[in-house]
Amino acid sequence: MNKKRRPNLQDVADLVGVTKMTVSRFLRDPQQVSIPVQQKLEQAINHLGYINNRAPSMLSAAKSQAIGVLVPSLTNQVFAEVIRGIESITDSANYQTMLAHYSYCPDQEEKHIASLLSYNIDGLLLSDTEHNPRTIQMLKTSGIPIIEMMDTRSSHIGIAVGFDNKRAASNMTETLIKKGYDRVVYLAARLDKRTELKYQGYQQAMLKHQLNPVQISTQSASSFSLGAQLLQQTLDEHPQTNAIFCTNDDLAVGAIFECQRQGIKVPDNMAIAGFHGHDIGQAIVPKLTTVMTPREAIGQTAAKALLAQLDPKGNHDDTVQSTIDLGFSIHLGEST
């Protein structure tokens, strides 16, 4: 797959009506040019999707044998397993992964994508499908294959590899309702797109059965201690709650620990369900009921799909699916 010609300094200069030297000075230090020219150059760069090139010019059309990987967190076990899956494929294919994390912040994602593209990487594996406008423009301008992982429901730029977060949450909520739980509260952290989709699935199932959907949420990072805090908030604000559905297993495990600390029997007095199927949820007592998701397989499949597009032996545009749904399963543990 040949890389698309990217806009260069001359293209930016021609659009604004200045010299390449002026553009270069602006990129090094915007204060070196006047404010009106700064504004025009910023607009031109955003319009063209200009990407600074840190690789030698002789390599601008060559393969770098490097793939960029963007994840929102390096401490979240979900993405650690996705990365493991990616590198199990890229290592054997002699591709280097250039890793960056953006703390669920679109502006940080934009910054890191610009940096990775400046090194002339051959492809990008992203963990989100929602991006800043400039990020989208850069991705389109780059001309390299893009894979967006973890969700198949949202609209996407390149190929989407993952599962349907909304349907998974809806199925888990239906499972709880069928077991007799009629006051189910959804606990959410890190209110990203996937968390929102899970809430939509939960809400859909609750309303289908004429039940009242309730969400308790925070922008804080997930942890066991946060799960304990959100459980206590649920007890304070909605004391009649008989089940909670957590956006991930960290919150769910923390909620179980807090129930045990307070002498609340799980599931007799409170049912608890999680999402993702981490090992710890199956090692505690009671074992956690959860949505099992194929994190490592998502990384492997995404890497394979990307490498297929980089294969110079043929045109793979017609053979690679635009959406690869790896599914999920509901694991009935002992907590519901």
C-alpha positions in Angstrom: 0.0 0.0 0.0 1.6 3.3 -1.1 1.4 6.2 1.2 -0.6 9.2 0.1 1.3 12.4 -0.6 0.8 14.6 2.4 0.6 18.4 2.4 4.1 19.9 2.8 5.4 23.3 4.0 5.1 24.7 0.4 1.4 23.8 0.3 0.8 25.7 3.6 2.8 28.6 2.4 1.0 28.8 -0.9 -2.4 28.7 0.8 -1.5 31.6 3.1 0.7 33.6 0.6 3.9 33.5 2.7 7.3 31.8 2.3 8.2 28.3 3.4 10.6 30.0 5.8 7.7 31.8 7.5 5.8 28.6 7.9 8.9 26.9 9.4 9.5 29.7 11.8 5.8 29.5 12.9 6.1 25.8 13.5 9.2 26.2 15.6 7.9 29.2 17.6 4.5 30.9 16.7 5.7 34.1 18.4 8.2 34.6 15.6 5.4 35.7 13.2 2.7 38.3 13.6 -0.6 37.4 15.2 -2.6 37.8 11.9 -0.2 35.5 10.1 -0.3 33.1 13.1 -4.1 32.9 12.7 -3.9 32.3 9.0 -1.3 29.7 9.3 -3.2 27.8 12.0 -6.3 27.8 9.8 -4.3 26.6 6.8 -2.7 23.8 8.8 -6.0 22.6 10.1 -7.7 22.9 6.7 -4.9 20.9 5.0 -4.4 18.4 7.8 -0.7 19.2 7.6 1.5 16.8 9.6 5.0 17.7 10.6 7.5 15.2 9.2 10.3 14.2 11.6 11.5 11.4 9.4 14.2 12.1 6.8 12.8 13.3 3.5 14.3 10.3 1.7 12.0 8.0 3.8 8.8 10.0 3.2 7.5 7.4 0.8 9.1 4.3 2.3 7.8 1.9 5.0 8.9 2.7 8.5 8.0 -0.8 9.8 6.3 0.9 12.7 2.6 1.0 13.8 1.1 3.6 16.1 -1.1 2.4 18.9 -3.3 4.8 20.9 -4.9 3.7 24.2 -6.7 5.8 26.8 -4.9 4.1 29.7 -1.8 2.0 30.3 -3.0 0.9 33.8 -6.4 -0.4 32.7 -6.2 -4.2 32.4 -8.6 -4.1 29.4 -6.1 -2.2 27.3 -3.1 -4.1 28.6 -4.7 -7.2 27.2 -5.5 -5.5 23.9 -1.8 -4.4 23.6 -0.7 -7.9 24.3 -2.8 -9.2 21.5 -1.5 -6.5 19.1 2.1 -7.3 19.8 1.7 -11.0 19.5 1.0 -10.3 15.8 3.2 -7.3 15.1 6.3 -8.8 16.7 6.2 -11.9 14.5 5.7 -9.7 11.4 8.7 -7.5 12.3 6.7 -4.4 13.0 7.5 -2.1 15.9 4.7 -0.6 17.9 4.9 3.0 18.9 2.6 3.3 22.0 0.9 6.4 23.4 -1.9 7.0 25.9 -4.2 10.0 26.1 -6.1 9.7 29.4 -9.5 9.7 27.7 -8.8 13.3 26.5 -9.5 14.0 22.8 -7.0 16.9 22.8 -4.2 14.6 24.1 -5.2 12.0 21.5 -4.9 14.7 18.8 -1.5 15.7 20.1 -0.2 12.1 20.2 -1.6 11.2 16.8 0.2 14.2 15.2 3.4 13.1 16.9 3.1 9.5 15.7 2.2 10.6 12.1 5.3 12.9 12.1 7.5 9.7 12.3 5.9 8.4 9.1 4.3 5.3 10.7 2.7 2.8 8.4 -0.6 2.4 10.2 -2.6 3.4 13.3 -4.6 1.3 15.8 -7.0 3.6 17.8 -9.1 2.8 20.8 -11.9 5.3 20.2 -14.2 6.3 17.3 -14.8 9.9 18.4 -12.1 12.3 17.5 -11.4 16.1 17.3 -12.1 17.6 13.8 -8.4 18.2 13.3 -7.6 14.6 14.3 -10.1 13.4 11.7 -8.5 15.6 9.0 -5.0 14.4 9.9 -6.1 10.8 9.7 -7.7 11.3 6.3 -4.6 13.2 5.0 -2.2 10.6 6.3 -3.3 8.0 3.7 -2.4 5.1 6.0 -4.8 2.3 7.2 -6.7 3.1 10.4 -8.3 0.5 12.7 -10.6 1.6 15.5 -10.9 -0.9 18.3 -13.3 -1.9 21.1 -16.7 -0.9 19.6 -18.6 -1.9 16.5 -21.7 0.2 16.9 -20.3 3.7 16.5 -19.4 5.2 13.1 -15.8 4.8 12.2 -13.1 6.1 9.9 -11.4 2.9 8.8 -12.1 -0.6 10.0 -13.8 -1.2 13.4 -12.8 -4.3 15.4 -14.6 -5.1 18.7 -18.1 -5.8 19.9 -21.5 -4.0 20.4 -21.2 -2.3 23.8 -24.9 -1.2 23.8 -26.2 -4.7 23.0 -23.9 -6.3 25.6 -25.2 -3.9 28.3 -28.7 -4.5 27.2 -28.3 -8.3 27.4 -26.8 -8.1 30.9 -29.6 -5.9 32.1 -32.2 -8.2 30.6 -30.4 -11.1 32.5 -30.8 -9.2 35.8 -34.4 -8.4 35.2 -35.3 -12.0 34.3 -33.7 -13.1 37.5 -36.2 -10.9 39.4 -34.2 -7.7 40.0 -36.4 -4.7 39.4 -34.5 -1.8 40.9 -31.2 -2.0 39.0 -28.8 1.0 39.1 -26.0 1.5 36.6 -22.6 2.6 38.0 -20.3 4.5 35.6 -16.8 6.0 35.6 -14.7 7.6 32.9 -17.7 8.8 30.9 -16.3 8.0 27.4 -18.3 6.9 24.4 -18.3 3.2 25.4 -19.6 4.0 28.9 -22.4 6.0 27.3 -23.3 3.2 24.9 -23.5 0.8 27.8 -25.8 3.1 29.6 -28.0 3.3 26.5 -28.2 -0.5 26.4 -29.0 -0.6 30.2 -31.7 2.2 29.8 -33.2 0.5 26.8 -33.7 -2.8 28.7 -35.1 -1.0 31.8 -37.6 1.0 29.8 -38.7 -2.1 27.9 -39.8 -3.6 31.2 -41.3 -0.3 32.5 -38.6 0.1 35.0 -36.9 3.3 36.1 -33.3 3.6 34.9 -30.9 5.3 37.3 -27.3 6.1 36.6 -24.7 7.1 39.3 -21.5 8.3 37.5 -18.2 10.1 37.9 -15.4 11.2 35.6 -12.9 9.6 38.0 -10.8 6.7 36.9 -12.2 3.3 37.8 -10.8 1.5 40.8 -11.9 -0.9 43.6 -12.1 2.0 46.0 -14.3 4.0 43.6 -16.6 1.0 43.3 -17.0 1.0 47.1 -17.7 4.8 47.0 -20.3 4.5 44.3 -22.0 1.6 46.1 -22.3 3.7 49.2 -23.7 6.6 47.2 -26.3 4.2 45.7 -27.3 3.1 49.2 -27.6 6.7 50.4 -29.6 8.0 47.4 -31.5 4.9 46.3 -31.8 2.6 49.4 -34.4 0.3 47.7 -31.8 -0.8 45.0 -31.6 -4.6 44.8 -29.0 -4.8 41.9 -26.2 -2.8 40.4 -24.7 -3.1 37.0 -21.2 -1.7 36.7 -19.5 -0.3 33.6 -16.5 -2.5 34.4 -15.3 -5.2 36.7 -13.1 -2.9 38.8 -16.2 -1.1 40.1 -18.1 -4.3 40.5 -15.4 -6.0 42.6 -15.0 -2.9 44.7 -18.7 -2.9 45.3 -18.6 -6.6 46.4 -15.8 -5.8 48.8 -17.8 -2.9 50.3 -20.9 -5.0 50.7 -18.9 -7.6 52.6 -17.4 -4.9 54.8 -20.9 -3.6 55.6 -22.4 -7.1 56.1 -24.6 -6.8 53.0 -25.1 -10.3 51.5 -24.4 -10.7 47.8 -26.6 -11.7 46.0 -29.3 -12.1 48.7 -29.5 -8.4 49.6 -27.7 -6.9 46.6 -26.9 -8.4 43.2 -23.8 -7.1 41.4 -22.8 -7.5 37.8 -19.7 -6.2 36.0 -18.3 -5.9 32.5 -15.2 -7.4 30.7 -14.5 -10.6 32.7 -11.2 -9.9 34.5 -9.5 -12.7 36.4 -10.0 -11.1 39.8 -13.8 -11.3 39.3 -13.6 -15.0 39.0 -11.1 -15.4 41.9 -13.2 -13.7 44.6 -16.1 -15.1 46.6 -18.8 -14.8 45.3 -17.6 -15.1 41.7 -18.7 -12.1 39.7 -21.5 -12.2 37.1 -20.1 -10.2 34.1 -20.0 -9.6 30.4 -17.1 -11.5 29.0 -15.3 -9.6 26.2 -12.4 -10.7 23.9 -9.8 -8.1 24.7 -6.7 -10.0 23.5 -8.5 -11.3 20.4 -9.5 -7.7 19.5 -5.8 -6.7 19.6 -4.8 -9.7 17.5 -7.6 -9.2 14.9 -7.0 -5.5 14.6 -3.3 -6.0 14.1 -4.0 -8.7 11.4 -6.5 -6.5 9.6 -3.9 -3.6 9.6 -1.1 -5.8 8.3 -3.4 -7.2 5.6 -3.8 -3.7 4.3 -0.1 -3.1 4.3 0.6 -6.3 2.3 2.2 -5.2 -1.0 1.2 -8.4 -2.8 -2.3 -7.4 -3.5 -5.2 -5.0 -3.1 -7.0 -5.9 0.2 -9.6 -3.1 0.1 -12.3 -5.4 -1.2 -11.4 -8.4 1.1 -11.3 -6.7 4.5 -14.6 -6.2 6.3 -15.3 -2.6 7.4 -16.7 -4.0 10.7 -15.4 -7.1 12.5 -17.6 -8.0 15.5 -16.0 -10.6 17.8 -19.0 -10.7 20.1 -19.4 -11.2 23.8 -21.0 -13.6 26.3 -22.9 -13.3 29.6 -21.1 -15.2 32.4 -23.4 -16.0 35.2 -21.3 -16.1 38.3 -22.5 -16.2 42.0 -23.1 -12.5 42.5 -26.6 -12.3 41.0 
